[in-house]
Amino acid sequence: MSSLRESFLRCLAQTSEAPIGLEIEGARGSWLYARDGRRYLDLIAGIGVNALGHGHPAVAAAIGEQAGRHLHVMVYGEYIIEAQVRLAERLGALLPPGLGRVYFTNSGAEAVEGALKAARKRTGRTGFVAFDGAYHGDTMAALALCGNPAFRAPFGPLVGPVTHLPYDDVGALVAIDERVAAVIVEPVQAEGGVRVPSPGFMRALRERAAQAGAILIFDEVLTGLGRTGKLFALEHWNVVPDLVVLAKALGGGMPLGAICGREEILETLARDPPLGHITTFGGHPVSCAAGLAALEMIVGERLPERAAKVGERLRKRLATLDARAVRAVRGLGLLVGIEFASAELARRFSAETIDRGVVLNWTLNADRVVRLAPPLTIAEQELEFALSVMNDALRAVLG
């Protein structure tokens, strides 16, 4: 065992009993380079963070330029920081009209927390609605929204009341009533097994939330910034929520989240009392500079359109995997789920594929589903390599 691995296990608080444990020496494009000389094709892009792959020169240049100007200077929202302003301005121009007010955070979970606070303050109500299979982060309020009871149970009692409804069930939406401050939904459930809802569900959800006077929050932490074949997944459904939360790809590889939405909702955080929601490092200038550079590349290179085309071809190829093991392949753009016949098959397939040099991952709330979320820039030949490895891995697992 290497000294670095020993220190990793001894000094860092672990998040699982069996961490993957790759010792990463470097990363470029779609590839991770390990200390033992092996390289791994990254089909999860840091769980959707590295939309442009690793070490993109435009992002690296923006980081260097901003670091040369200044780093942190004051808690978020008090000084006028050019990188923050320019990124907020650009996001507002790209989001649907009415969603142009932006509050930057450190992460997606923090953005969810701020959105929930704003919803309660705006409506004067306490209840929330989330969906079975949902994942919105691991802070206490975000965890209360989690659609998997096994993750909630050890930490209760949690923030509430929270009602969990079946995902993609229009009939269940009648439970959204005048007690509900906000309804939060993922346009595509990622940790829930890459579940894509019907267009009718999203339209009915928008209508029901409006009827009940509840604020509708779209969690686009993973689906935003081109992942699903549109710049924002909400574009697939032609539905405009009241708030959108973003993170992951937003920072171009740096930590960054955001709440984007209607001014009359977000302005409640600035009064009665002032500083009603505040963050020291949210909207860090280096993160915002990196995020703006990444966003311009995603838009300028038309990467959402590329993700739609490449993702469709990828799903068709994955659908030819051995039917004894694979029950379904689904997704939008370059967010793809492979559903296996059992959780054990999914686990063994994942381990075998990683061992052969392709990194992918399972989903927290659907243990039979393996998720792919590669860089939007991944080359066709890299995907061919990945498909070959996955075929070989599955044959090895099936014997």
N, C-alpha and C positions, 0 to 999 in steps of 0.2 A: 504494500500500500504506500502510495507517494505521501510525502510530508504535507503537501497541499491538501490531499484528500483527508488525511488524518485531522488536519486543522479545520477543514470544512465540517467534518462530523463532530468534532469536539467543541468548536467555538460558535458555530452558527446554530440558532434554533431551527430545528428541522420542520418542514411542512408536511412530510410524510415519513413513514417508517422505511420506505425503500426509494429514496430519490434516484432519479435517472443517473446523475453523477458524472456526466460528461465534463471533462476538464477542458474548457474552451480557451484556446490560445489566441484565436483571431476569428474574424468573420468578414466575408466579402461577398457581395451579391447575394446569391441564394445559398451560399455554403458556409458551414461552420467548420473551423479547423481545430482539432483537438491536440492536446499536448503529446499524445502518443504517435502523432504523425498521420492519423486517419482524418478524413474529411467526411462531413455529413451534409446531405442535401436537406435544407430546412423547409419542410412543407407546412410549418405552422407559423413561421415568421414572428417568433416571440409571442405567440397567441395573438396574431393579427396586428402587432405593433409595427413591424418593419415592412410597410406596404411597398416601399421602394427597394427592398432588400437591405443588406447590411453595408454600411460605409458609403452611401451614395455621395458623390463629390459635391453636389449642390448643397446638401444638408450639412456636410462637414465644413464647407466654406462659410455657410451662414453661422454655424456654431463658433468658428474661429473669429469671424468678424465681430459678432456680438460680445464674445468673451474679451476681445481687445478693447471694446468700448466700456462696458461695465457688466458686473454680475448683479446680485441682489442689492437693492438700495432702500426699499421700504415695503411694508406690508402691501399686499395687493389692493389696488384701487385708490391709493392716496397720491402717488406721483403719476405724472404723465410719462409712460414708458413707450417709446415708439414701437418696439416690437409687439407689445400687447395691442396697441391701437391698430396697427396695420393688419394684424391677423384677425382681430374682431371685425374690422371693416370688410375684409375679404370674405370671411364667413357669412356675414350679413348679406353680402351681395349674391352669394351662391345659394343660400337657404331660401325657402319660399317667403314671399312678402309677409311681414308681421313677426318674423322670428329673428330679427336682426339685433336684439340686445343680447350681449354676451357677458357671462361671468366666468372667469377662468379659475380652475382648481388644479390640484396636483394629480388627480386620478379620477377614474370613472365612479368609484364608490363615493368619493367626496362630492362629485357632481350630483349623484343621486341623492345624497343627504341634503344638499342645498336645495335641490328641486322639491323635495318633500317639505322642507321648512317653508319655502316660498308658497307652496300650495296650501299649507295649513294657515299661514298668515293671511293669504289673500281671501280664502273662503271662510275662515273661522270655524272650519270643521276639523274632525280628528281622524276619520277613517281613511284607509287606503285599500285599493284593490290591486292584486297582482294575479299571476296565472300559474297553474300547475306546470312544473318543469322550468320555471323562470330562474334566472340568475342575474342579480344586480349588484354584486359585490359582497364583501365580508365585514363591513362595519356593522354596528348593532342594528341600525334602522334598515340598511340595505339587506342584511341577513334576514330580517323579519319578512322581507318580500320573497325570499327564496322559495322556489316551488318544491323543494325536496325536504320533507320533515326531518329526515335523518341529520341534516346539517343544522337545522334550527334547534332541535331538541336539547342538546347539551348546554345551550347558552341562554335559555329562557329564564324569566319572562323577557320577551323582546318588545320593542316599540310596537304599538298597535292602537286600536284594533286593525288587523289586516285580514281581509277576506281573499281566499285563493279560489279562483274560478277555473273551469276547464279551458284550456287554450283552444282557439278556433271553434268555439261553440257559441253560436249567435244566441241561442235560447237562454244561455246562462247569464247574459248581460243584463237581464232584468234586475239582478241583484245590485246593480249600481244605482244608488238612490241619493237622497238629499243629505245623508250622513257622510258621504264620501268626499274627502278633500281632493284626492287624486287617484287616477288609474294609471299604472305604469305597465308598459308592454314592450317586448322586443319585437321589431318587425319580422325578424327571423330568430327563433330560439336557437342559440348556439349550444350552450351547455345542456339544453333540453333535448339534444339529439338532432340539431340542424332541422328543425321543423319549420316549414314554410306555410303560413296560413293562407286561407282562401281570400281573394279580394273582397268578397262580401263580408267577411268577418271584420276586417279593418274599417270598412265603411260603416258597418253597424255599430262598431265600438265608438267611432267618432260621433255618430249621431246620438248614441245613448249617453255618452259623457256630457255632451252639450245639453241634452234634455235635463239631466240631473244636476247641472251646474258644477260638475266635477272637472278638474283640470286633467287633461290628457297628456301624459309624458311618454315620449318615445325614447327608449334606451337604445341608442345607436353607437354605444361604446365599441362594439365589434363590427357592426354592419356599416358604419359610416365611412366616408372617404374612399369610396370606390369598390369596397369589398364585394358587394352583391351584384355588380354590373351597372349600378347607378351611383352617382356621387353620394347620395343619401338613399337608404333603402325605402324611405317614405315615398319616394318617387314611383316605386312599383305600384303603389296602391292609390296614388292621387289623393292621399289623405294628409291634411296638415294638422299636426298636434298643437298643443299650447306651449309645450316645452320639449326640447330635444337635448339629451345628454350625450356628450362625445368624450372620447379618450383614445387610448391605444394608438392608432395610426395618426391621431391628431398632432402629436409631438414629433413626428418624424424619427422616432427612436428615443426621444427624450421624454421625461415624465410630464404629462400635461392632460388635463381634462377641461370640460367646459359645459356650462348650462347655456343654451341658446333659446330665446323665446320672446314672448310678448312683454313689452315694456311695463305694462300695468301689473304684471305678476312679479317680475324681478325687482322692480323699484321698491317693493315692500320691504326688501332686505336692507334698505338704506335709511329707514326711518322707524321711529316708535318701537324700539330704540334705534338710533344710528348704529352702524357696525353690527347689525343684527346677524350677519353671517360674514365671517372674516377668515382669511387664510394668510399665513406669513409667506409661504413660497408658491402659492397658486399663481399661475401665469408668469413663472420665472422668465426673465427676458431671454435667456439662452434657449429655453424650451419653445418660447413663442417664435423666436427667429428661425429655429429649426423647423417648427411647424409650418410657418409661412412658406419656407423654401420647399418643403415636402408637398404642401397643398398646390403650389404653383406647378410643380412637376406632374402631380397626379392629373390636374386639369389640362395643362399644356400638352402632355403626352397622350391624352385621351385614354388614360389607363382604366377608367370604369368600363368604357366600351370594349377594350381589350379583355378585361376580366370576364365580361359577358360571353364573348366568343370562345376564349380559351377554356372557361369553365364548362361551357356546354359540351365541348369536345372531350374534356376530361371526364365528365359524368358518363358520357356514352361509352368511353373506353372502360371505365370502372364497372359499368353494368355487365361487362363480359367476364368478370371474375367468377370463380367457381360457385355455381348456384347452391352447392351443398352447404356453403358457409355464408354467403352473402344474400341477405333477404331484400335489401333495397339500397338504392343510391339516390340521394336527393340533395338539393341545395339551390343556391342562386349565385351566379358569378363564380368567384373563387372562394366561396364558402361551401364546402361539400361534406356531407355525412355519409359514411358507409355503415349500414346496419347489418350486424352479424346475427347468426342464428342463436348465439348465446354470449353471455358476458365473458365466459372463459375463452371462447374463440377470439373475441375482440382483444382480450388481454394478451393472449399468446401471439396473435398476429402483430400487434403493436410492438411487443418486445422483439420479435423476430425481424421485423422491418427495420427497427432502430439498429439492431445488431448488424444488419447488412448495409447500413450507411444512409438510411432515409429517416428523418425525424418526423413523426406525426404524434397525435395524442388522442386519448379517449375523452369522453364528455362526462362532466360531474353528475348530471342528473339523468343520464341514459347510458347505463354501463355496457350496453350492447353496440353502441355507436362510436366509431372512430371518426375524428374530424380532421379535415385538411383545410388549411388557410395559408397557402404559400404567398410569397411576395407577388404583387401584381405585375412585376417585371420578369417573372420566371421565364426562362427560355423554353422553347418547344422541345429541344433536345434534352433539357433537364427533366421535363415532365416524362419524356420517353424513358429516361433512366429510372425515374421513380416508379413508373408503371411496370417496368421489367422487374425491379426489385420487389414490388408488392406481389406480383404474380409468383415469383420464386418463394417469397416468404409464406404465402398462403399454401403453396404446394407442400412446403416443408412442414407446416402446421398440420395439414390434413394427412400427411404421411403418404 
